Amino acid sequence: MRKAHLICLIATVAGLDASAKEDCIGIAELVITRSNGGIEHPQIIGIPTVFLGQGDSAVIQFYYYMPGWDCHFQGFFVTRNGELIEPIPNSYYTYDVTTPGFYEDNAVGIDLYGTGQFYISYIETPPLILDVKAWLQGPFDANTGLMRHDLLSAGLVPYWSSAGPADSSVLNTNEHGTVVDWVSVEIRMPDQSTVFGGIRQGLILTDGTIIDPNFFGPLTFVAPQGDYYVVVGHRNHLRAMTATVVSFGDDPVTLDFRDPAFPTYGIEARKIEGDAALLWAGKTRNQYRISYTGNYNDRDAILQSVGSKPMNTITGYWRTDVNMDGVVKYTGANNDRDVILMNLGSTLATTVREEQVP
């Protein structure tokens, strides 16, 4: 039976302004280091629980930015039950918060990676195992029934994601297909589908299998057994979430977002092409929709990427590379703009496709 121990330890992260000069900008983020070497940067939204297993650790990392030469460093500090624990010096500092308990950001002079509060609790038993598969529309080839791996072939897939580095042997694996790109997988609390239970970065292969970047195998989550929603996403595709919660226990859970019959949350959360269900491509900006016209639309982002000259192209690892062939292209064969237009119905360019994830 899985047990979790929670110690009620209250801490507050705050900032002091001891000068009339302009303050330097301080940013803090929570960083989780897993026992297998994986690194996670959980979004601290609401009051989620961060679970640590044996050998895991958690720190708050502080960074400082200087808007001008004549500025004053804010002195960050950590308190427990209102009592000062340890002042944090200027420039850069890492504060260990591995101790289980309750930690809180009061949003005074500090901007966390995600705002709010978070709990830290230990889990004594092995993590949850999730074997998940999905198709990305951008590189999907209906003729082969697989996704292309143009980005990896061109040496464009980065070895690092926001979660840390990938093992080089994993990035270049061919056991179940070549790596296509990085993706994100979230588990969310059953009572509030917008609250994170955990988020992992994985590598998606040509056959849709998503693997751990640190070793060849399914993703794992350090969280108690129970029911969770599961969300799959990609940097320029709309995310999709399970229609209902999924029960996690001792055995691995297998989910196949590639199957059109697999139920997902909302309306038309995936693009159905024959017997394949694909995550919608075209999210070229940091938002939760795809649009062709209007403010902050995705078409303009592609045009801006090529220097606002429609005939130009650029190569590289770009979010505006909608079809993920390694080239950003506004016009001509295999251009990225047409994918967006077709996903909106092409006959009405003012249509907006909203992401179906709360």
C-alpha positions in Angstrom: 0.0 0.0 0.0 1.3 3.4 -0.9 1.9 5.9 1.9 2.7 9.6 1.8 4.1 11.6 4.7 3.4 15.3 5.0 5.0 17.4 7.6 3.3 20.8 8.2 6.2 23.1 7.8 5.3 26.6 6.7 7.8 28.7 4.7 7.4 32.0 2.9 9.5 33.4 0.1 9.6 37.2 -0.1 11.6 40.2 -1.2 12.9 43.3 0.7 13.3 46.7 -0.9 15.9 48.6 1.2 16.8 51.3 -1.4 15.1 54.0 -3.3 17.1 53.0 -6.4 15.4 50.9 -9.1 15.4 47.3 -8.0 17.1 44.6 -10.0 14.6 42.0 -11.2 14.6 38.7 -9.2 13.1 35.5 -10.5 12.8 32.2 -8.6 11.7 28.8 -9.8 11.2 25.4 -8.3 13.5 22.7 -9.6 13.0 19.0 -8.9 15.9 16.6 -9.4 14.8 12.9 -9.6 16.9 10.0 -8.4 17.4 8.8 -12.1 18.9 12.2 -13.0 15.8 13.7 -14.6 15.1 17.4 -13.9 11.7 18.9 -13.7 10.5 22.5 -13.5 6.9 22.2 -12.2 4.5 25.0 -12.7 3.4 26.3 -9.3 -0.2 27.2 -10.0 -2.8 27.2 -7.3 -1.7 24.8 -4.5 -0.5 21.7 -6.3 1.4 18.9 -4.5 5.0 18.2 -5.5 5.8 14.5 -4.6 9.4 13.4 -4.0 10.6 9.8 -4.0 13.6 8.4 -2.3 16.7 10.1 -3.7 14.8 13.0 -5.1 15.5 16.6 -4.1 13.9 20.0 -4.6 15.4 23.5 -4.6 14.3 27.1 -5.2 16.7 28.7 -7.6 17.0 32.5 -7.5 18.2 34.5 -10.5 18.7 38.3 -10.8 18.5 40.5 -13.9 19.8 44.1 -14.1 17.6 46.5 -16.1 20.3 49.1 -15.7 23.7 49.6 -14.1 22.3 51.8 -11.3 20.0 49.4 -9.6 19.8 47.8 -6.2 19.7 44.0 -5.6 16.7 42.9 -3.7 17.5 40.8 -0.7 15.4 37.6 -0.9 14.9 35.5 2.2 13.0 32.4 3.4 10.9 32.3 6.6 9.3 29.5 8.4 6.3 30.4 10.6 7.2 34.0 10.2 10.8 33.4 11.5 13.7 34.3 9.3 15.6 31.1 8.4 18.4 32.3 6.2 19.0 35.4 4.2 19.7 34.9 0.5 22.7 36.9 -0.9 22.7 38.9 -4.1 23.1 37.6 -7.6 22.4 33.8 -7.6 21.4 31.4 -4.8 19.9 28.0 -4.5 17.8 27.1 -1.4 17.1 23.5 -0.5 13.4 22.9 0.1 13.5 19.1 0.0 12.2 18.8 3.5 8.5 17.7 3.3 6.1 20.4 4.2 4.2 23.4 3.1 5.9 26.2 1.2 4.4 29.5 0.1 5.1 32.4 -2.2 3.5 35.6 -1.1 4.3 37.3 -4.4 6.2 40.3 -2.8 9.1 41.3 -5.0 9.4 37.9 -6.6 8.1 36.1 -9.6 8.1 32.3 -9.5 8.0 30.2 -12.6 4.4 29.7 -11.7 2.7 31.8 -9.0 1.1 30.5 -5.9 1.7 27.9 -3.3 2.9 24.3 -3.2 3.2 21.4 -0.9 6.1 19.0 -0.8 5.4 15.4 0.3 7.4 12.2 0.1 6.2 9.0 -1.6 7.8 5.7 -0.3 6.7 3.4 -3.2 7.7 3.3 -6.9 6.4 6.0 -9.2 3.4 5.7 -11.6 4.3 4.3 -15.0 2.6 5.7 -18.2 3.0 4.2 -21.6 1.4 6.9 -23.9 1.3 7.3 -27.6 0.2 10.2 -29.9 0.5 11.5 -33.4 1.6 15.0 -34.3 -0.1 16.3 -37.4 2.8 18.3 -38.6 5.2 15.5 -39.4 2.6 12.7 -39.8 2.8 10.9 -43.2 -0.5 9.1 -44.1 1.3 7.1 -46.7 3.7 5.4 -44.2 1.5 5.6 -41.2 4.4 7.1 -39.3 5.8 10.5 -38.5 8.8 12.0 -40.3 12.0 12.6 -38.4 13.3 15.5 -40.5 14.3 17.6 -37.4 16.6 14.8 -36.0 18.0 14.0 -39.5 19.0 17.6 -39.8 20.5 17.6 -36.3 18.0 20.2 -35.1 16.4 18.4 -32.2 18.0 19.9 -29.1 19.6 17.7 -26.4 18.0 19.9 -23.8 14.4 20.7 -22.9 13.0 22.7 -20.0 13.2 19.4 -18.0 17.0 19.0 -18.6 19.2 17.0 -21.0 18.4 13.8 -22.9 20.7 10.9 -22.8 22.5 10.8 -26.2 21.9 7.1 -26.7 18.2 7.6 -26.1 18.0 10.6 -28.5 19.5 8.5 -31.3 17.6 5.3 -30.6 16.1 3.2 -33.4 14.5 0.5 -31.3 10.9 1.7 -31.9 11.5 4.4 -34.4 13.6 7.5 -34.7 13.0 10.5 -32.4 10.7 13.2 -33.9 10.8 15.9 -31.2 10.2 16.7 -27.5 6.6 16.6 -26.1 5.0 17.2 -22.7 2.8 14.9 -20.7 0.8 16.0 -17.7 -1.2 14.2 -15.1 -3.9 16.4 -13.4 -5.8 16.0 -10.2 -9.2 14.4 -10.5 -11.2 17.0 -8.6 -9.6 19.9 -10.5 -8.5 19.1 -14.0 -6.6 22.4 -14.1 -4.3 21.5 -11.2 -1.1 19.6 -12.0 -0.2 16.3 -10.4 3.0 16.2 -12.4 4.4 17.2 -15.8 7.1 15.4 -17.7 9.0 16.1 -20.9 9.5 13.1 -23.2 10.7 12.2 -26.6 8.2 11.1 -29.2 9.2 8.5 -31.8 8.1 8.1 -35.4 5.5 5.4 -34.3 4.0 7.8 -31.7 5.6 6.2 -28.6 6.6 8.7 -26.0 9.7 7.7 -24.0 11.7 9.0 -21.0 14.6 11.2 -22.2 16.9 9.7 -19.6 16.4 6.0 -20.5 14.6 4.0 -23.1 11.2 3.3 -21.4 7.9 4.8 -20.5 7.4 8.0 -18.6 7.2 7.9 -14.8 5.5 10.2 -12.4 6.2 10.5 -8.6 2.6 10.7 -7.3 0.3 8.6 -5.2 -1.8 5.9 -6.8 -5.3 7.1 -7.9 -7.2 8.8 -10.7 -5.8 11.5 -12.9 -6.5 13.2 -16.2 -3.7 12.9 -18.7 -2.7 15.6 -21.2 -0.4 15.3 -24.2 1.1 18.4 -25.8 3.8 19.8 -28.2 5.3 23.2 -28.7 3.4 24.0 -31.9 0.4 21.6 -31.6 -2.8 21.9 -29.6 -2.8 19.7 -26.5 -5.4 17.0 -25.9 -6.7 15.6 -22.6 -8.4 12.3 -21.7 -12.2 12.7 -21.5 -12.3 11.1 -18.0 -9.8 10.3 -15.3 -7.5 7.3 -15.7 -6.8 5.0 -12.7 -3.1 4.5 -11.9 -2.0 1.6 -9.7 0.9 -0.8 -9.5 0.8 -1.8 -13.2 1.8 0.5 -16.1 -1.1 2.5 -17.7 -1.3 2.4 -21.5 -3.0 5.3 -23.4 -3.3 5.7 -27.2 -4.2 9.2 -28.3 -3.6 8.0 -31.9 -6.8 6.0 -31.9 -9.8 8.0 -33.2 -12.0 5.9 -30.8 -10.0 7.0 -27.8 -12.2 9.5 -25.9 -10.7 13.0 -25.4 -12.0 16.0 -23.5 -14.0 18.7 -25.4 -15.1 18.9 -29.1 -12.7 17.9 -31.9 -9.7 17.9 -29.6 -7.8 16.0 -32.4 -7.8 16.0 -36.2 -9.2 12.7 -37.5 -7.6 11.5 -40.8 -8.9 8.0 -41.7 -7.9 5.7 -38.8 -5.5 8.2 -37.3 -6.1 10.9 -34.7 -3.6 13.7 -34.8 -2.9 16.6 -32.5 -3.8 19.8 -34.4 -0.7 21.6 -35.8 -0.3 25.4 -36.1 0.2 26.9 -32.6 3.1 29.1 -33.6 2.6 31.5 -30.7 2.4 30.9 -26.9 -1.3 30.6 -26.7 -4.1 28.0 -26.5 -5.6 28.4 -30.0 -4.9 28.4 -33.7 -5.9 31.5 -35.7 -5.2 32.8 -39.3 -6.3 36.4 -38.9 -6.8 39.0 -36.2 -4.5 40.0 -33.3 -1.7 37.7 -32.4 -2.5 35.2 -35.2 -0.3 32.3 -36.1 0.0 33.1 -39.8 1.7 36.4 -39.1 4.2 34.6 -36.9 5.4 32.6 -39.9 5.7 35.7 -42.1 7.7 37.5 -39.4 10.0 34.5 -39.1 11.0 34.8 -42.7 11.6 38.5 -42.4 8.2 39.6 -43.7 9.2 38.6 -47.2 6.8 35.8 -48.3 9.3 34.1 -50.7 12.0 33.8 -48.0 12.7 30.6 -46.1 14.7 29.9 -43.0 16.0 26.6 -41.6 16.3 25.6 -37.9 14.4 24.5 -34.9 11.6 27.0 -35.1 8.1 27.0 -33.5 6.8 28.5 -36.8 7.9 25.3 -38.6 4.4 23.9 -38.5 5.0 20.8 -40.6 8.3 20.1 -38.8 10.4 19.6 -41.9 13.2 21.9 -40.6 12.3 24.8 -42.9 10.0 27.7 -42.2 8.1 28.5 -45.4 5.3 31.0 -46.1 4.5 30.2 -49.7 5.1 27.5 -52.3 5.0 23.7 -51.9 4.9 22.3 -48.4 4.6 25.7 -46.8 3.6 26.1 -43.2 0.9 28.7 -43.6 -1.5 26.4 -45.6 -1.5 23.9 -42.7 -3.1 26.5 -40.4 -5.6 27.6 -43.1 -6.7 24.0 -43.7 -7.1 23.3 -40.0 -9.5 26.2 -39.8 -11.6 25.0 -42.7 -9.9 27.2 -45.4 -13.3 28.7 -46.5 -13.5 31.0 -43.5 -10.1 32.4 -42.5 -11.5 34.2 -39.5 -12.3 30.9 -37.8 -10.4 30.2 -34.5 -9.7 26.7 -33.3 -9.5 26.6 -29.5 -7.5 24.1 -27.5 -9.8 21.6 -25.8 -7.9 21.5 -22.4 -9.2 23.4 -19.4 
